[in-house]
Each structure stands twice: as C-alpha cells, then as structure tokens.
Amino acid sequence: MSLLSRLFGRKSADPAPESRTEGEDYKGYRIVPRPIREGGQFRVAARIEKDGRGHDLIRADTMASAEQAAALSVAKARQMIDEQGDRLFG
C-alpha cells in the first residue's frame, strides 16, 4: 500500500466476486446482485436487465458481509421492478 493510500485511506469500489452471488429471474427481468466492497463493508448494488437493456441499482445501504448485501440487493431490485417496471430503463 502506498504512503498516500495510508494517509488518505483507500476507497475500494471493487465488486464482490461474482461467484458468491448468482442472478435470478423475476417477472421477466434478470437481477444480478453486485455488492460493492467499501472498506470492511459491502454496498447494496445490483444489475437489472430485460431485453438487452440494463439498469444499475446502487443504494446507500451497507452490510457486514457480501452475502447479506447480495440478499438485500435482490430484495431492493424486486421492489424497484414492482414499483417502476420498464420505466427503470427510460
């Protein structure tokens, strides 16, 4: 780790390994959870796809583990699909 990284802190926006999380189909949409590692926690994030279109969902919520963040990511993506449907892509 470089001196500047140690002084100012390193912000990692690396997604968690995809092997930990699997996508699922929901009402014709494909949801792929993609928790983002930030320090010692994981930000809730997912990719929502349908018919070649996609929407990246990134929330302010953070969880202690990638598995928890993935589960909440799927739940939040389902909620957005229920509320907005195809308007997600517009």
N, C-alpha and C positions, 0 to 999 in steps of 0.2 A: 504494500500500500504506500503510495507516495506521501510525502510530507504534507502537501496541500490537502490531500484527501483526509489525512488525520486531523488537520487543523480545522477544516470546514465541514467535515462529515461527508460521507459518501452516500448519495441518494441513488439507490438501485431501482430501476424501473423494469427489471427483468421479469418476464412472466414465469410463473412456476412451471416446472417441467410438465409437458402435455401428457406424459404417460400416467401422471397421477389423476388426471381428470379426463372423463370421457364425455362426449357430447350426447345429446338426446334430442329426439323429435317431439315437438309439442304443437298440436293444432296446425300442422303443415309447415312449421318453422323448424330450423335446426338451431339448437342452443349449444354452444361450446364454451364451458367455463374457462376463463383465463385469468386466474388470480395473479396479481402483480406483487412481487416481493418488494417491500419497502422497509428497510431495516430489519427488525426482528418480527415483522407482521406482514400480512398479506391483504392487499386492497381487493375489494369485490369488483370483478370485471368479467365480462362475457362477450362473445360474438353471437349475434342473432342473424341468421341467414334465411333467405327464401328466394327461389327463382333467380339465382345469380346476384341478388342484391344483398348487402350486408349492413349491419349497424353495430358499432362498438359501444357497449354499455360499460361505463366506469363510474363507480359510486365512491362516496367519501368514506363509506364504512370500511373498517379494517378488522381482521380476525387474527387470532393467535396462530392458526395453522392453515396450510393450503387447502386441506380437506374441508374445513369449516367455511373458508372463503368460497370454495367451489360450490358447496351446497347452497349458500346464501346467494351466490351469483345466479344459479339456476332459478331459484325462487324469485329473485328480482326480475329476471328476464321473462319468466312466465307472467308476472304481474304486468310488465310493460306490454307484452303481447296481448293480454286480456284487455288492457285499457286503450291501447293505441292501434293494434293490428298493423295493417300495411302503412299507416301514417308514419311508422318508425323510419321508413325509407324516403320520406318526402321532405 
